[in-house]
Amino acid sequence: MYLYDAVDQRLVDERVSQFRDQTRRFLAGELSEDNFRPLRLQNGLYIQRFAPMLRVAIPYGLLASRQLRALAHIARKWDRGYGHFSTRQNIQYNWPKLEDVPDILAHLASVQMHAIQTSGNCIRNTTSDHFAGVAPDEVVDPLVWCELIRQWSTFHPEFAYLPRKFKIAVSGAEEDRAAIQVHDIGLQAVRNAKGETGFRVLVGGGLGRTPIIGTVIREFLPWPHLLSYLDAILRVYNRYGRRDNKYKARIKILVKELTPDVFRAQADAEWAHLKDGPATLTAAEVARITRRFTRPEYQTLDALSVQYTQALARERGFANWAGRNVHGHKVPGYAAVTLSLKKTGVPPGDATADQMDAVAELADRYSFGELRVSHEQNLILADVRQSDLHALWQEAKALGLATPNIGLITNIIACPGGDFCSLANAKSIPVADAIQRRFDDLDYQHDIGELDLNISGCMNSCGHHHVGHIGILGVDKQGAEFYQISIGGTQGNAAALGKVIGPSFAQDEVPEVIEKLIQTYLARRDSEAERFVDVVRRIGIAPFKEQVYGNADQKRENRSGQLAAA
């Protein structure tokens, strides 16, 4: 866990004091809404459909138990008793009162947290692999590099007012679990033939209205030049990115219009003025940041705990959970555990204040007082002894956090949608709930196998629907809420964008449409090992489309006939 130094703490404390005065002046009528808007956005405060929404930064998804308890306290005292963990590894509060926000920010600052740059046209929270530091396939621990990027980007005077919001993701492992290919900048840690550490740099990825997979513009960037090369990329974007049209303002549009080769040349030309300059990282600076991270004091354990293997053989429920929610660890005798926030009947990503307090207690007893937030909207205890897994499972089950559905259809990624967001065209939460109820049988889910289902309430794609094996997008149809379905998307090393299967559907039709897609897959797969997305790639979307719209057209015909008869 990164611990603030005096400079870190002073920055967040001064920002709290500054925003307290800005809020006072706005409420007193001394600041207009137009003048206050950029100030509140710089502090993560939106005005949503029914109330303000405060987005709190969780840098690279890493939390201490004391911080989670603070988040629980905020939910209980200043909100409605819960928070929503987002795909940006942040937490959002949907019901704070504007006059209370300075007090909330002050409470966050007391546990080394803030809401700085969680909104606005700036560099947002840097995200990473939720197994960072413990993954067996890790090339390098990305957390230190994420922290260096956080410090470089926070209050960077040159990039405070970019053409549009800007997102960076870092992966330190062989398998990309940070979705780096759909970020403005994606960084993949690699080693060259000499064993030296560096980064493969991707630029111009993103979802939203114009989804694009990022392009590699540098295969190997030596680590000392990380920040200066980021400076070069951002300078090119800041200079040439469009500010006349917000729909064409993201860096992905600039890279596409210039072509990746031209963008690379411009970034390299800018870098020529920056390389080996003041932003060059030194081993001493990396070591300084590394020392500010607390590290688990691992014990020497057997590679496979006897208690663990015995419990697996004894209890099917535990075995199901272990097969889905327990993950490998680079230290023998330990495991990483996902606490699912996707129990049927609960909005994906939501956690109550009581659950947050309870998870903080679990983190203290089982995981060195730390936990992670994944961009798939779950919580992770990264350092659990295998011998403790059975006891942890029992406690997580009592809390409603042990649903064994990681990687399955009910592990739905979803934005808050039209229930809260003023930008949304349609609701996400009721659709997620209906699908979870339709597929709530765990045996059926396991028969279906690995399947990512993502839901967004609008084209901003906060639910990452473009990269879901099945993606659902809320659209407006003459004032009514409809849903467009895409299939074949995926994240990871082989990231791809899904393809829309055809016209949109009414809300009550969506679960049946998903069922038809699943039945088509089950009938067409070569073996149980062939995933849904693999079948889509092999046979294309036509068979799925035919199955869905044949039945959908018949249903619409029946409805039309009933209306005519009435």
C-alpha positions in Angstrom: 0.0 0.0 0.0 1.4 3.4 -0.9 1.8 5.7 2.1 1.6 9.5 1.5 4.6 11.6 2.3 4.3 15.2 3.6 3.9 16.6 0.1 1.1 14.2 -0.9 -0.8 15.1 2.3 -0.3 18.8 1.9 -1.7 18.7 -1.7 -4.9 17.0 -0.7 -5.4 19.0 2.4 -5.0 22.3 0.5 -7.4 21.1 -2.2 -10.0 20.4 0.5 -9.6 23.9 2.0 -9.8 25.4 -1.5 -12.9 23.6 -2.5 -14.6 24.3 0.8 -14.3 28.0 0.1 -15.4 27.6 -3.5 -18.5 25.7 -2.3 -19.3 28.3 0.3 -19.1 31.1 -2.3 -21.3 29.2 -4.8 -24.0 28.5 -2.1 -23.8 32.2 -1.1 -24.4 33.3 -4.7 -20.9 34.7 -5.1 -20.0 32.2 -7.9 -22.2 31.5 -10.9 -23.0 27.9 -12.0 -20.8 28.4 -15.0 -17.9 29.4 -12.8 -18.5 26.7 -10.3 -18.9 23.9 -12.8 -15.2 23.4 -13.7 -14.3 23.7 -10.0 -16.6 20.9 -8.9 -15.6 18.7 -11.8 -12.0 19.1 -10.8 -13.0 17.6 -7.5 -15.1 14.7 -8.9 -18.5 16.2 -8.3 -21.2 15.8 -11.0 -24.8 16.8 -11.1 -26.8 13.7 -12.0 -30.4 12.9 -12.7 -31.6 13.3 -9.1 -28.7 14.5 -7.0 -25.0 15.3 -7.1 -22.7 12.3 -7.6 -19.2 12.2 -6.0 -16.5 10.0 -7.6 -13.7 9.1 -5.3 -10.3 8.1 -6.7 -8.9 4.7 -5.8 -5.5 4.9 -7.5 -4.8 1.7 -9.5 -7.5 0.0 -7.5 -5.5 -0.4 -4.3 -7.2 0.1 -0.9 -6.2 -0.2 2.7 -8.7 -1.6 5.2 -8.8 1.8 7.1 -9.6 3.5 3.8 -12.5 1.1 3.1 -13.8 1.8 6.6 -13.7 5.5 5.7 -15.7 4.9 2.5 -18.2 2.9 4.6 -18.5 5.8 7.0 -19.1 8.3 4.2 -21.8 6.0 2.7 -23.5 5.8 6.1 -23.2 9.4 7.2 -23.5 11.4 4.0 -25.2 9.1 1.5 -27.8 6.3 1.5 -25.7 3.6 3.0 -23.9 2.2 0.0 -21.4 3.0 -2.7 -20.9 1.9 -6.3 -17.5 0.6 -7.5 -16.9 1.5 -11.1 -15.0 0.2 -14.1 -12.4 2.9 -13.4 -11.5 1.2 -10.1 -13.2 4.2 -8.3 -16.1 4.4 -6.0 -19.2 6.6 -6.6 -21.7 8.1 -4.2 -25.0 8.9 -5.8 -26.8 10.9 -3.1 -24.4 13.4 -1.3 -25.6 16.9 -0.6 -23.6 19.6 -2.2 -23.0 21.4 1.1 -21.6 18.2 2.7 -19.0 17.5 -0.1 -16.2 19.5 1.5 -16.6 17.5 4.8 -16.6 14.3 2.7 -13.4 15.4 1.0 -11.8 16.3 4.4 -12.7 12.8 5.7 -11.1 11.3 2.7 -7.9 13.3 3.1 -7.6 12.0 6.7 -7.1 8.5 5.3 -4.9 9.6 2.3 -7.7 9.7 -0.3 -9.2 12.3 -2.6 -11.5 12.9 -5.6 -9.0 15.0 -7.6 -9.1 14.5 -11.4 -11.8 11.9 -11.3 -13.7 14.1 -13.8 -13.0 16.9 -16.2 -10.8 17.1 -19.3 -7.6 15.9 -17.6 -5.7 12.7 -16.9 -8.0 10.5 -14.9 -7.3 7.8 -12.4 -4.6 5.4 -13.7 -5.9 1.8 -13.6 -4.0 -1.5 -13.5 -4.3 -5.3 -13.0 -6.3 -6.1 -9.9 -3.7 -8.9 -9.3 -0.8 -6.5 -9.6 2.1 -7.6 -7.4 0.8 -11.2 -6.9 0.1 -12.6 -10.3 2.2 -15.6 -11.3 2.5 -14.4 -14.9 3.8 -11.0 -13.8 6.8 -9.5 -15.7 7.1 -6.6 -13.3 5.0 -5.2 -10.5 3.2 -2.3 -12.1 2.1 -0.5 -8.9 5.3 1.6 -8.5 5.0 2.7 -12.1 1.3 3.5 -11.6 2.2 5.6 -8.6 4.9 7.5 -10.6 2.2 8.2 -13.3 -0.2 9.4 -10.6 2.3 11.8 -9.1 3.3 13.0 -12.6 -0.3 13.6 -13.8 -1.8 15.1 -10.6 -2.0 18.9 -11.0 0.2 18.7 -14.1 -0.2 22.4 -15.3 0.2 21.6 -18.9 -2.5 19.0 -19.0 -5.2 20.4 -16.7 -7.4 21.4 -19.7 -7.0 18.8 -22.4 -9.4 18.6 -25.4 -11.1 15.7 -23.6 -10.8 13.3 -20.6 -7.7 11.1 -20.8 -7.3 7.6 -19.4 -4.1 5.5 -18.9 -3.9 1.8 -18.0 -0.8 -0.2 -17.0 -0.4 -4.0 -17.2 2.6 -5.7 -15.7 1.8 -9.3 -16.6 1.9 -11.5 -19.7 -1.9 -11.6 -19.8 -3.6 -8.1 -20.0 -6.1 -7.8 -17.2 -6.2 -4.0 -17.3 -7.9 -3.6 -20.8 -4.9 -1.5 -22.0 -5.9 -1.8 -25.7 -9.0 0.3 -25.1 -7.4 3.2 -23.3 -6.0 6.5 -24.5 -2.6 5.2 -23.5 -2.0 1.6 -22.6 1.3 0.5 -21.2 2.4 -3.2 -21.2 5.5 -4.0 -19.1 8.0 -6.0 -21.1 11.6 -7.1 -21.0 14.0 -6.9 -24.0 16.5 -9.5 -25.1 19.0 -8.1 -22.5 16.5 -8.6 -19.7 16.0 -4.8 -19.3 12.6 -3.5 -18.2 10.5 -1.3 -20.4 7.1 -0.7 -21.8 5.2 -1.4 -25.0 3.2 1.8 -25.6 -0.2 1.8 -27.2 -2.1 5.0 -28.1 -5.5 5.8 -29.4 -7.7 3.1 -27.9 -11.1 3.8 -26.4 -14.7 2.9 -26.3 -17.6 5.3 -26.4 -19.2 6.7 -29.5 -16.3 5.6 -31.7 -14.8 2.5 -30.3 -11.2 1.8 -31.4 -8.5 -0.7 -30.4 -5.3 1.1 -29.6 -2.2 1.0 -31.8 1.4 0.1 -30.7 3.5 3.2 -31.4 6.6 2.0 -29.5 7.5 -1.7 -28.9 10.1 -1.0 -26.2 10.4 2.2 -24.2 13.2 1.9 -21.6 11.7 2.7 -18.1 13.8 5.8 -17.4 12.0 7.5 -20.3 8.4 6.6 -19.3 7.3 10.1 -18.1 9.1 12.1 -20.7 7.5 9.9 -23.5 4.1 10.4 -21.9 4.8 14.1 -21.9 5.5 13.9 -25.6 2.3 12.1 -26.4 0.1 14.4 -24.3 1.8 17.5 -25.9 0.9 16.3 -29.4 -2.6 15.6 -28.3 -3.0 18.9 -26.4 -1.8 20.8 -29.5 -3.7 19.1 -32.2 -6.7 17.5 -30.5 -10.0 19.0 -31.5 -11.8 21.3 -29.1 -14.6 22.4 -31.4 -16.5 19.0 -31.2 -16.5 16.9 -28.0 -17.5 13.8 -30.0 -14.2 14.1 -32.0 -12.0 15.4 -29.2 -10.5 12.1 -27.9 -7.0 11.2 -28.8 -8.2 8.1 -30.7 -9.8 10.4 -33.3 -6.6 12.4 -33.7 -4.5 9.2 -34.1 -7.0 7.8 -36.6 -7.1 11.1 -38.7 -3.3 11.6 -38.7 -2.7 7.8 -39.0 -0.6 6.0 -36.3 2.6 6.5 -38.3 2.2 10.2 -38.5 1.2 10.4 -34.8 4.2 8.4 -33.9 6.5 10.7 -35.8 5.1 13.7 -34.2 5.4 12.2 -30.7 9.0 11.2 -31.4 9.8 14.7 -32.7 8.4 16.2 -29.5 10.2 13.6 -27.4 13.5 14.6 -29.0 13.2 17.9 -27.0 12.3 16.0 -23.8 14.4 12.9 -23.8 17.1 12.8 -21.1 15.6 16.0 -19.6 14.3 16.7 -16.0 11.5 14.2 -16.4 13.9 11.3 -16.9 13.4 8.7 -14.1 16.4 7.6 -12.1 16.9 4.4 -10.1 17.0 6.5 -6.9 13.6 8.0 -7.6 12.0 4.6 -8.4 13.6 3.3 -5.2 12.2 6.2 -3.2 8.6 5.5 -4.4 9.1 1.8 -3.9 10.0 2.3 -0.3 6.7 4.1 0.3 4.8 1.0 -0.4 4.1 -1.4 2.4 4.7 -5.0 1.5 3.1 -8.2 2.9 5.4 -10.3 5.2 4.7 -13.6 3.6 5.3 -16.8 5.6 7.1 -19.9 4.2 4.2 -22.3 3.4 3.6 -25.5 1.6 2.8 -25.0 -2.1 -0.6 -26.7 -1.6 -2.3 -26.5 1.8 -3.7 -29.8 3.1 -6.6 -28.1 4.7 -7.5 -26.5 1.4 -7.4 -29.8 -0.6 -9.4 -31.6 2.0 -12.1 -28.9 2.1 -12.3 -29.0 -1.7 -13.0 -32.7 -1.7 -15.5 -32.4 1.2 -17.8 -29.6 0.1 -19.1 -29.0 -3.4 -20.1 -25.4 -2.6 -16.7 -24.5 -1.5 -15.2 -26.3 -4.5 -17.4 -24.3 -6.9 -16.4 -21.1 -5.2 -12.7 -22.0 -5.3 -12.9 -22.9 -8.9 -14.2 -19.5 -9.9 -13.3 -17.0 -7.2 -9.8 -18.2 -6.1 -6.8 -17.3 -8.3 -3.2 -18.2 -8.5 -0.5 -16.4 -6.5 3.3 -16.1 -7.1 4.1 -17.0 -3.5 3.6 -20.7 -2.6 0.7 -21.4 -0.2 -1.2 -18.1 -0.9 -4.0 -17.2 -3.2 -5.9 -14.2 -4.5 -9.7 -14.2 -3.8 -12.4 -12.3 -5.6 -15.4 -11.2 -3.4 -18.2 -11.0 -5.9 -20.4 -7.8 -5.9 -22.7 -9.6 -8.4 -25.2 -11.4 -6.3 -28.5 -11.7 -8.0 -30.8 -9.0 -7.0 -28.0 -6.5 -6.2 -26.9 -3.8 -8.7 -23.5 -4.8 -10.1 -20.7 -3.1 -8.3 -22.8 -1.9 -5.3 -21.7 -2.6 -1.7 -23.4 -1.5 1.5 -21.6 0.3 4.3 -22.0 -2.7 6.4 -20.4 -4.9 3.7 -17.6 -2.5 3.3 -16.9 -2.6 7.1 -17.0 -6.4 7.0 -14.7 -6.6 4.0 -12.2 -4.3 5.8 -12.3 -6.8 8.7 -11.7 -9.7 6.3 -8.8 -7.8 4.8 -7.2 -7.3 8.2 -7.5 -10.9 9.2 -6.8 -12.6 5.9 -5.0 -10.3 3.6 -2.5 -8.0 5.4 -5.0 -5.2 5.7 -5.2 -4.6 1.9 -7.7 -5.2 -0.9 -8.2 -4.3 -4.6 -11.0 -3.0 -6.7 -11.2 -4.6 -10.2 -12.4 -2.8 -13.3 -14.9 -5.7 -13.5 -16.5 -4.1 -10.3 -15.5 -6.7 -7.7 -13.3 -6.6 -4.6 -10.1 -8.7 -4.3 -8.2 -10.0 -1.3 -4.9 -10.5 -2.9 -2.8 -12.3 -0.2 -4.9 -15.1 1.5 -3.3 -18.2 2.9 -4.7 -21.3 1.3 -5.3 -22.7 4.7 -7.7 -19.8 5.4 -9.7 -20.1 2.3 -12.5 -22.3 3.7 -13.0 -19.9 6.7 -13.0 -16.9 4.4 -15.5 -18.5 2.1 -17.9 -19.1 5.0 -17.7 -15.5 6.1 -18.0 -14.1 2.6 -21.0 -16.3 2.0 -22.7 -14.9 5.1 -22.1 -11.4 3.8 -23.5 -12.2 0.3 -20.1 -11.8 -1.3 -19.3 -15.4 -2.2 -21.4 -15.9 -5.4 -19.2 -18.3 -7.5 -19.7 -16.6 -10.8 -16.4 -14.9 -11.7 -16.1 -15.3 -15.5 -19.7 -16.5 -15.9 -22.7 -14.8 -17.4 -24.1 -13.3 -14.1 -20.8 -11.6 -13.3 -22.2 -8.6 -15.3 -20.4 -5.3 -15.7 -22.9 -2.5 -15.7 -22.9 1.3 -15.3 -25.6 2.9 -13.0 -27.5 3.8 -16.2 -30.7 5.8 -16.3 -31.6 5.2 -12.7 -29.0 7.8 -11.8 -27.0 9.2 -14.8 -28.3 12.2 -16.6 -26.4 11.1 -19.8 -28.0 7.7 -20.0 -30.5 6.8 -22.7 -31.8 3.8 -20.8 -31.6 1.9 -17.4 -28.9 -0.7 -16.9 -29.7 -2.0 -13.4 -33.1 -3.6 -14.2 -31.7 -5.3 -17.3 -28.8 -6.7 -15.3 -31.2 -7.9 -12.7 -33.5 -9.6 -15.2 -30.6 -11.4 -16.9 -29.1 -12.5 -13.5 -32.5 -14.0 -12.5 -32.9 -15.7 -15.9 -29.5 -17.4 -15.5 -29.4 -17.8 -11.7 -29.0 -21.6 -11.8 -25.3 -22.2 -11.2 -25.3 -25.6 -13.0 -26.6 -23.8 -16.1 -24.0 -21.1 -15.8 -21.2 -23.6 -15.5 -22.6 -25.5 -18.5 -22.5 -22.2 -20.5 -18.9 -21.6 -19.3 -16.8 -18.4 -19.6 -18.9 -15.5 -20.8 -18.5 -11.7 -20.3 -21.8 -9.8 -20.4 -21.5 -6.0 -20.2 -24.2 -3.3 -20.1 -24.0 0.4 -20.8 -26.8 2.9 -20.5 -25.5 5.1 -23.3 -22.8 5.4 -25.9 -20.2 6.6 -23.3 -19.7 2.9 -22.6 -19.0 3.2 -18.9 -20.1 -0.5 -18.8 -17.6 -1.5 -21.5 -20.3 -3.1 -23.6 -18.1 -3.0 -26.8 -15.7 -5.6 -25.3 -18.3 -7.9 -23.8 -18.7 -11.3 -25.3 -22.3 -10.1 -25.2 -22.7 -6.3 -25.1 -25.9 -4.5 -24.3 -26.3 -0.8 -25.1 -29.2 1.4 -24.0 -30.6 3.6 -26.8 -33.3 6.1 -27.1 -36.1 5.3 -29.6 -38.5 8.2 -29.9 -38.4 8.7 -26.1 -38.6 5.0 -25.3 -35.8 2.9 -23.8 -34.5 0.2 -26.1 -31.4 -2.0 -26.1 -29.0 -2.8 -28.9 -27.1 -6.2 -28.7 -23.6 -6.9 -29.9 -21.6 -10.1 -29.7 -18.0 -11.1 -30.2 -16.2 -8.5 -28.2 -13.4 -9.3 -25.8 -10.7 -7.7 -23.6 -7.3 -9.0 -22.9 -4.4 -9.7 -25.2 -6.7 -10.5 -28.1 -9.0 -7.5 -27.5 -11.8 -7.1 -30.1 -14.9 -5.0 -30.5 -18.3 -6.7 -30.7 -20.6 -6.5 -33.7 -24.2 -5.3 -33.5 -26.5 -8.2 -34.4 -29.4 -6.0 -35.6 -32.3 -3.7 -34.5 -32.7 -2.9 -30.8 -35.2 -4.6 -28.4 -37.6 -3.5 -25.7 -36.4 -4.0 -22.1 -38.7 -7.0 -21.5 -37.4 -8.8 -24.6 -33.7 -8.6 -23.6 -33.5 -11.7 -21.3 -35.2 -13.9 -24.0 -32.8 -12.5 -26.6 -29.8 -13.4 -24.4 -31.3 -16.9 -23.9 -31.6 -17.4 -27.7 -27.9 -16.3 -28.1 -26.9 -18.8 -25.5 -28.9 -21.7 -27.0 -27.4 -21.0 -30.4 -23.9 -21.1 -28.9 -24.6 -24.4 -27.0 -25.9 -26.0 -30.1 -23.0 -24.9 -32.2 -19.9 -25.3 -29.9 -17.5 -28.1 -30.8 -16.8 -28.9 -27.1 -17.4 -27.6 -23.6 -14.0 -26.0 -23.8 -15.1 -23.8 -26.7 -16.2 -20.4 -25.3 -19.1 -18.3 -26.5 -16.8 -15.8 -28.0 -14.8 -18.5 -29.8 -17.9 -19.8 -31.5 -18.8 -16.3 -32.6 -15.4 -15.9 -34.2 -15.6 -19.3 -35.9 -19.1 -19.1 -37.4 -19.8 -15.3 -37.4 -22.9 -13.5 -36.2 -25.3 -14.7 -38.9 -26.5 -17.9 -37.1 -27.1 -15.9 -33.9 -28.9 -13.2 -35.7 -31.2 -15.6 -37.6 -32.1 -17.4 -34.3 -32.8 -14.1 -32.5 -34.7 -12.2 -35.1 -36.8 -15.1 -36.3 -38.3 -15.5 -32.9 -38.3 -11.7 -32.2 -40.2 -11.0 -35.4 -42.8 -13.6 -34.5 -43.3 -12.1 -31.1 -43.7 -8.7 -32.5 -46.2 -10.1 -35.0 -48.2 -11.6 -32.2 -48.2 -8.4 -30.3 -49.4 -6.4 -33.3 -52.2 -8.9 -33.8 -53.3 -8.6 -30.2 -53.3 -4.8 -30.5 -55.3 -5.0 -33.7 -57.9 -7.3 -32.1 -58.2 -5.0 -29.1 
